[in-house]
Amino acid sequence: MSKNIDHLMHEDRRFPPPAAFAECAVARPELFERAAEDRLQFWADQAKSLVSWHTPFTRVLDWSNPPFATWFDDGTLNVAANCLDRHIDAGLGDRVAFYFEGEPGDRRAVTYGQLTDEVKRMANALESLGVTAGDRVAIYLPHIPEAAAAMLACARIGAPHSVVFGGFSAESLRSRIDDAEATIVITADGGNRKGKVLPLKPIVDAALRATDEQPAQSSVKHVVVVQRCGNEIEWMDERDHWWHELRDEAKPDHVALGFAAEHPLFILYTSGTTGKPKGILHTTGGYLTQAAFTHRNVFDLKPESDVYWCTADVGWITGHSYVVYGPLANGATSVMYEGTPDTPHTGRWWEIVERYGVTQLYTAPTAIRTFMKIGRAVPNEFDLSSLRLLGSVGEPINPEAWMWYHEVIGGGRAPIVDTWWQTETGAIMISALPGITTLKPGSAQSPIPGIAIDIVDDNGTPISTYDGGLLTVTQPWPSMLRGIWGDPGRFIETYWQKFGSAYFAGDGARRDSDGDVWLLGRVDDVMNVSGHRLSTAEIESALVSNPMVAEAAVVGAADDVTGQAVVAFVIIKSSHADGGSPADQSAQLRAHVAQQIGAIARPAKVYLVPELPKTRSGKIMRRLLRDVAEGRPIGDTTTLTDPAILSVINAQVH
């Protein structure tokens, strides 16, 4: 950034590791020492201890042609065998892999033995449909165990999967199928969401149907359908196949072959922006190593006794790394919940925590702030004493939400790991480690062992303590993206062109006086107000620190005088709904920001709204709020949970 962030987030509260974590945490301080002494040897040690190899590797990293890296490239492995077969061989077939909870209330306990059988049979079924190593398979499913089985069946036969969140439109699905040239789509008749059936097979049919704008399907030869909801669907006998019939007809035995460590594992398309989606490519050995390492150490995993729950859908990178690959590689027992947090009642999540005795909960700040808005009375109805660690992912968490999460959900005893990473990084990059880190509300804290970052200015020069800048990763890491599918030029231009061999994350960050890292949100969420660079996350944090505010989103709107003006959209807590007129409350909040940060950050407008536009992964779509604030036509709302909320907000603003 060309200008320092004017106000720094001062946070004096500290939470040393609880005695239980300090005494027996999986993560030990020597991890940092070993990584600092020899970073490559450190990662080689993790790859050898956490991953089973068909052919052991002898080379760790080849960075001779940056930004194109290879990790462990002369080794071979099978990801599905690492997630399943080796646990069966160790006598863990009866251990539960997933406690599945459907939104309507149906439940299944899927053991490692049952999941292994399903994956082997579906691997045989896919091969019977002509899928070979290297062929791409599109997966468009609800958040159900079959989604994990489909991913693992693809990995078992070396067919890269492209999971598309079950909720994208036919057009979005079609663009991803076409870009990957998928030969098969795995879907379901429907999924359960907010008490209704979301039809999925009809969306697949529409995506593959020829129109005046697009030709008939070319790459897709077969559609495999999981029978989930029983809703009526169209059927093409030559193309469509029931999952359960393929599974039942398939042979139960399947040999997992070893694939090169750099063999493509999956393509995951980024969403939420206009233009052609970017197919982020991840490969095998390095990705699995870092996913397994971070899952084990960041969450202090004890697979023999823990019940871990990551609330993300498998359609997002968090679901890939911390619902499927990381937990299963570590032999963990996880919870998988199909539906939304408020269906059929606002205590559904806490009911699930109590039922299964969840020990680690990993979720998004947006969800936490939503629960804050509802109030502590709901979670207080349930026994959450099993929770011993909490996690946050997806965007910076403001200190007040951190404290609420810690006190209300964690009972003041559970450490919080606030994790920073991206679809592109593949696995966690910055996080506290329980048992080692003294926690600081709102701070992501430190890079994990073996990760090298820096905060730089626009010219790539490292900046001093306190100054806000651009977050970069200065050394290659095992789970890094290997490219954008089919577009190496775009890969270089998007992530590497600005700083050469340093990866530019697109996020702003700063270090405080202790050297801890604070994420400031996307760089395009940094406003330039009269020449001052202001972080949206910073102003949002100030707003949420006011007792009347449940949630806030801030954008910069074009202004003839100041360049950009600060515009805030705020949800008022129900307990403060009668705290004055909207005009009075807006004025109070404008003054509050000025007092907390300074007059330069005082919002020009504060709009009180009933809800914020969020994607189905829980992220606030500030781009759309910027459209509203500037009076432009509203952009693509495909990924929103409730597109109608924008009409409500737009009516209030205009």
N, C-alpha and C positions, 0 to 999 in steps of 0.2 A: 504494500500500500504506500502511496506517496505521502500520506499524512498519518500521524499517530492517532490511534483511537483516543478520544479526549478524556473519557472517563474509564476508570479501571474497576472491575468488580472486586471489591474488598470483602473478604470473607474471613472472619476471625474464629469461627467455630471449628473445632478439631475433634476427631473421633479416632483415638488409637485403636489398634486391633483388639477385639475382645480376647480374653484370656484363652478361651477354647481354640481360637484361630491361631493365636500366637504360639501356642504349644504344639499344635498338631496339623497346621495348614500343609496342604500338599506343596504349595509354592514356597520355596525357601530362598533366603537372600543369596545363597550361592549361585542361583540361576543367573542373577545379574552379573556376578563376578565372573562366572564361566563365559557368559556371552561377551563381556567386555574384553576378556583375555583373548578370545579367538572366536569371532562371530560365526564363521563358517563351520568350524568344528562343533560349535554349540548346536547349530541346526542339523549337522550330520548326526550328532548324538541323539537328537530328538527323533530324527527319521528312523534311526536304527532301533530305538527303544519303543516307539509308539506305533510303528508300521511294520507289517510282515511283508517281506519281499520275496517274489519268485526268484529273481536274480538280484543279488546284492549290488548296490551301486559302488563305484570307485571314484566318481567325480561328483563334487558337491554343486558348484556353481560355474556356469560359463557366462561371463558378462563381456565377452570380447566384441560383441556387436550390439551395444546398447541402442535402443531400449529393449532389444529382444533378448530375454534371459532364458536359460534353461537350468533346471535344478535336478540333480540326481539322474541325469539324462541317460546313463548307461545301465540303470536299474530297471527291473520290470516288477509289476505288482498288479493285483486285481482289487479294486476298491470294494466291491461287494463281498469278496472273501474276507477282507479286513473288517468289514462291518458285521459279518454274519458267521461264515464258516469257522473262523478261528475261535469264536466264542463257543460254537457247538463242540469243536474239538477239545475245548477246555472244560467241557461238562456243564456248560451254562445254558443248555437248550431250554430249560424250564424257567429261566429268568424272564421277567416281563420286559419286553422292549418298549411297548406303548400301552398305556392305559388310555383307551380312546373313549371320548365322551361326545356323542352326537348332539347337535343342538336340540332335537326333539326329546332327548333323554335316554336314547339307546346307548349301551355301553359294551365295550369289548376289552379284554385283556389279551394282547397279542404277544406271545412269547417269542424269544429268539428262534426257537425251533420252528414255530408256525410261520414266522416271517421268512425264515430261510427256505422252507418248503414252497411258500408262495413265490418267492423270487426265482428259485430254480425252475419251477414250472413255467413261469411267465417268460423267463429267458428262453426256454425251449419253444414256447409259443411264438415269441417274436421272431426267432430264427425260422420257424415253420412258415412265417409270413414273408420271409425273404430278407429280413434285416441282417446285415452283416456289420462287422467292425468298421466304424467310420461313418455309417449311415446316421442321419439325424432323426430323432423321434421327438415330436411335439407332445407335451403333456398338459392337459387342460382339465384339471380335476378340482373337486372340493378338497378341503383340508381333512383327509381321511387316510387311514393306513395304506390303502391301495396306491395313494400318491407316492409314499415312500417306497413301496414295493416296485412301482413302475420305474422310479429313478434308479433303484438298485438293480433291477433286471436289465436296464439299459447299460449301466456301468459294468455289469457282469459280462456282457458280450461285446463291450467296447464301442457301443453306439452312443455318441454324445446326445444328451437330452436337452431340450429347450422347454423349460416349464413356463407356462403362461398363466398368470393368476386367474383363477376361475371367477371372472367378473368383468374382464376386458370385453370390449365389443367385438362383433364379427370382423369389422374392418381392422381393428388392432391385432386380432388373432391372425387374420389372413396375412398381414404385412410381416409378422414374425415367422409364420410358416414359409412364406415365399423366400424371405431372406436366408433362412437356414436350409431351404430346399428339403424340408422334412418329408420322409417317405411314409410315415405313419403318424396318426394322431391318437392319443389315448385320452378319453374323456369319460364322462358319466352322463346318465340321463338328466340328472340335476343335482343340486346341492341345497342344503338348508341354510337360510340366512334371514334373520329377523322374523322368524316364525312363518316364512313363506318358502316355497320351492323356487330356486333360481334355475331355470332350464339351461343346461349346458350343451347337450347334444344339438338342439336347434340352432344354437349359435355357431357350432362347428359346421353344421349343414349350410348355414348362410355364408360362412367364411369360404367354403369350398365350392359354392354355387357360382356358375358363370353368370355375369351380368354384362351390360353394355360397356361398363367401365373396366372390367377385368375378364381375362380369358377363363376358360374352363380349367379345373384343377389339372396340374401337371405332375408335380412331385408326389403328392399324397396318393397312395395306392390302397391303404386300409385304414379304417377307423375302429378302434377297440373301445367298447363301452362298458363301464362299470354300472351295475344296476344298484342305484343308491336310493332314489326317491319314488320310483314307480310311476312317474309322470309319463304321459303319452308322448311318443316320439316317432318320427318317420324312420323308415328302415330301407337301406339299399342292400339287398342280399349279396351282391358281388363284392361290396366294399366293407360293410359293417359286420362286426363280430362282438358277441358278448364276452366280456372278461371272464366270467365264471365258467362259460363253456370251454373257452380256450384253456383255462387253467385245469379244469377237470380232465380234459382230453390229453394234456401234455404229459410227457414222461417226468417222473419225480426227480431223476438224477440229472445233474448238469455239472460238468467239470469247468471250474473257473480258470481260464487261461491268464497268463501274465501279459500285461500290456506295458509298453514303454512309459516311463515316468512322465514324459511330455505328450503322451497320447491325450487328445481332447476328452475331457470328462463332461463338460456342459457349456452351453451358451445361455446367458441370461440377459434379456433385453432390458435396458433402462427405460423407465417410463416417466411420465409427468412433464415432458417437454414436447414442443412441436417438432415437426420434421421427421426424417427417417430414424427409427429406433436404432440404438447402438447395441449390437450383439456382443456382450462382454464374454470373452473366451477364457475359461479356466481349464487347466490340465490336471494331472493325476497325483503324482508323487509329492510335489511341493505343497499343493493345496491340502491334501489329506494330512500331511505332517503338521501344518500350522493350525488347521481346524481342530485336530485332535489335541495338540499342545495347549492351545488357548482354552478350549472347552474344559480340559482337565485342570488347568492351573488358575484361570481367572475365576472359575466357579467352585474351586476347592472340591472337586468331585471325589466322592467316595462311592464307587459304583455298586458296592455290596449292600449299601443301606440307603442311598439317596433316592428321592423321587424328584426329578428335575422337570421344570416346565418352562419352555420358551413359547410365548404366546403367538409368535409370528406364523404366518401362512407359508407353506412350502413354495408358494409362487414368488417369494422374495428371497434375497440372498441370505437374510437371517434364518429363514426356514431351511435353506440348503445346508448352511454351515452348522447351525445350532439346534435344528430339529432332527435332521437326518444324519449327515456325514460325521460331524464331530461326536455327538452323543453315541451313535451306534459303533463307531470305531473304538470308543472307550468302554463299550459294554454297559452303557447307562440304561436306567429305566426312566422313561419320559412320559409326560402327559401330552395328549393331542386332543384339542377341543375344536370342533367343527365350526361353531357359531360365533355370535357377537357377545360382548360382555354383559349386555343388558337384556338378554333373551333367555328365558321368559321373564326374568326379574333382574333388578340391578345388582343383586348379590351373587349372580351365577358364578363368577370367577372365584369368589371367596368360598362358596359352597364346594367347588371343585378342589380347592386347596385343602379344605377340611376333610373331604371324602378320601382323598388319596394320600394325605399327609405330605404334601409337597414341601420339599426342603429348599429348593432354589427356584425363584421366579424371575424371569427375564422378559421385560416388556418395554414399551415405548413411553416417553414422557407425556405424549398426548393422552394415552390411556390413564396415566397417573393423574393428570390435571382434570380429566373427565370425572374420575372418582372423587377428586377434591370438590368438584362442583356439586356432586351428589351429597357429599358429606360423610363424616366418619361413622355415623350411626349405622349405616349398612354393613361395612366390614366388621364393626364391633359386635354384630349378631353372630359371627362365626368364630370358630377356634382356629386361629392362624399361628398357633404356637409352634407348629412343625417347621415354619420358615426359619432358616438359619442364614440365608444369604439372598440379597435382592440385586437385580441387574437392570440397567437402563440402556436403551439402544435406539438409534434412529435420528436423533437431533440433540442439541445441547439441552440439559435439564437445568432449569433455574433453581436456585438454592431453596426457595420456599417449597417447591414441589418435592425436592430432594428430602427436606425435613419432614414433610407430611408422609412421604413414602416410608421413611425410616421410623417415624414414631407410630403412625397408625397401622401400617401394614406389617412392618418389621418389629413392632413392639419395643422400639428403642434398643434392640439387641442385635439385629441382623445388619451386618455391613452391607453397603451398597457399592457395586462396581459399575461405574459410569463408563461405558465403552464407546470408543470412537473407531469406526472403520467404514468401509464402503463396499458396494457391489464390486468395484474394481479391485479393492485390496484382498477380497476373498475371505478374510478372517480378521479378528480383532487386532488392532495396532497400538492403541493407547488405552490403558485401563489401570485402575488400582489392582493390586494383588492382595487378597485377604490374607491376614497374618503377617503382612509386611508393611503395607501402606497405612499411614495415618490419614484418614479420610477427611476431605474438605468438601462440603456441600456445593455442588455446581461445577466442580472441576473434574475433568477427565484424568488429571494427575500426570502420569508418566508413560512413555513408550514401554511396551512389554520387553522382556529380555530378547535381544537379537534384532531389534528394530531401531533404525536410526532416522530421526526426524530433525528438521530445523524450521525456524520461523524467519522468513526473509522479507525484504522489501521488494518493490517492483523490479529492481535490477538484480535480484538474487543475492543481495548482501545480507548476511545474518544481522538481525537487529537486537538491540539491548533488551534487558529485562524491563517489563512494564509495557513495552510498545506492542501494539497490534500489528500483525503482518499476515503473510501468506504461508500456510502450512505446506511443507514439502517433505517427501520421504527421500533421503539422500543416498540410501543403499538399497539394492534389490532385496526382496524378501520372498520366502518360499511360495506363498499363496497369491502372489501378484498376478494380475491379469496378463495373459500372453498376447493379447491383441484385441481388435475389434473384428468380428467375423467378416472375412472377405474384404477388409478395408484397412490395410496396414498404414496407408497414408493418413487416414483419419485418426488412427491410434496415435501416431507420432504427433500430429497437429494438436489433438485434444489434450494429451496428458504430458507431453515431453518437450514440445517446441519452445515453451516459455523459458525453461531453465536447463535445457540440455539433458544431462544424465540424471537430473533430479526429477522425481515424479511430483507434479503439481496437483494437489488434491482438490482444488477449487474451493477450499474452506479457509476462512480467516481464523486466526488463533493468536493467543498471547501467552506469555509466561508471567506469573506473579513473582513476588519477592522470594518465594520458596523454590522457584524453578518449576512449579506445577503448571500444566497446560490447561488453558481455558479455551474451548471452542466458541467461536463467534458466529457460526453459521456460514452459509454459502457466501462467497465473495459477492455474488450478484444480490445478496441480501444485506450488503453494506451500502449505506446511503451517503451521498455527498451533499451536505447541507451548508451552504455558504462557505464551501472549502473545507469543512470539517467532516472527517470520516466517522460515521456513527454506525454501530452494529445494531441490527434489528433485534438480535438475541439480547443485547444489553438493555435496550429499552423495554422489551417484553419482560425481562426479569424484574425491572423496576416496577412495571405495572402490576405484575403478579404479586409483588411484595406488599401491595396494598390489600388490606383485609377484605375489601369488597369484591376483589377480582378473582374469578375462577380460572380464566384463561385469556390469553391475549395474542394477537398477531399484529405485527407492525410492518408497513411497507413504506417505500419512498415514492411519492408521486411527483411528477414533473411540476415545477413551480417557476414562474417567470422571474421572480425576485431572488430566491435562494438556490435555484438549481433543482433541488428536491425539497419537498416538504414531508415531514413525518406524519403519517396517517395511521391511526391505531384502530383496530377492531377488537372489542372487549366483550367478554361474557361476564355478567355480574352474578355472583353467588345468589342462590335462592334466599339465603338468610339475610341478604342485603337488598332484596328487590324493592323494599319500601323505604329505602334510605334516601329518598329525595327524588326530584324530577330527573329525567335523563340529562337535561341541560346542566343541572347542578352536579350530578355525578361525573359528567364529562369534564366539567371545569375542575372538580376536585382531582381527577386523575391527571389532567394536564399539569396542574400545580404540583402534584406528587412527583411526577417525572422530573420537573424542573428542580425540585428540592433534592431528589435522589441523585441526579446526574449533572444538571446544569441547565440554564435557560436555553442553550443551543439545542438541547434534545427535547424541549417541550413540544408535544405533538400539536400540529396545526389543527387537526381534527381528531376527535375520539368518538367513534360510533359504537353504541351499545347494541349488540346483536345476540340473537338466541343461540346461534351455533356458528362454527367456522367451517369453511370448505376443506374437507380432509379426504385424502386417498384412503383406499381400503386397507392400506398398511399403517394408517394413522398419521401420516404427515400432512401438515397444513400446506395448502396450495397458495402460497403468497403471490405467485404470478397472477392468479385469477383475481385476488384481492387488489392487486395493482391495476388490473384492467378496470375494476369497479371504481377505484379511487380516481383514475384518470379519465373515466367516461368513455373508454374504448369498448368495442364489441368484446364480449367475454370469450376467451379461447376455449380450447378443447377441454371438456369436462368428463371425458370417458372414464377416467380413473376415480372419480369422486364417489364416496359412499352415498351421498344424497345431493345430486346436482340441483335439486329444487332450492336448496338453501341460498344459492347465489341470487336467485330471483328475489328472495326476501331481503337479502342484504342490499341488493341494487336498489330496491324500492325505498329502503331507508336512507340511502345515500343521495338518491336523485329524486 
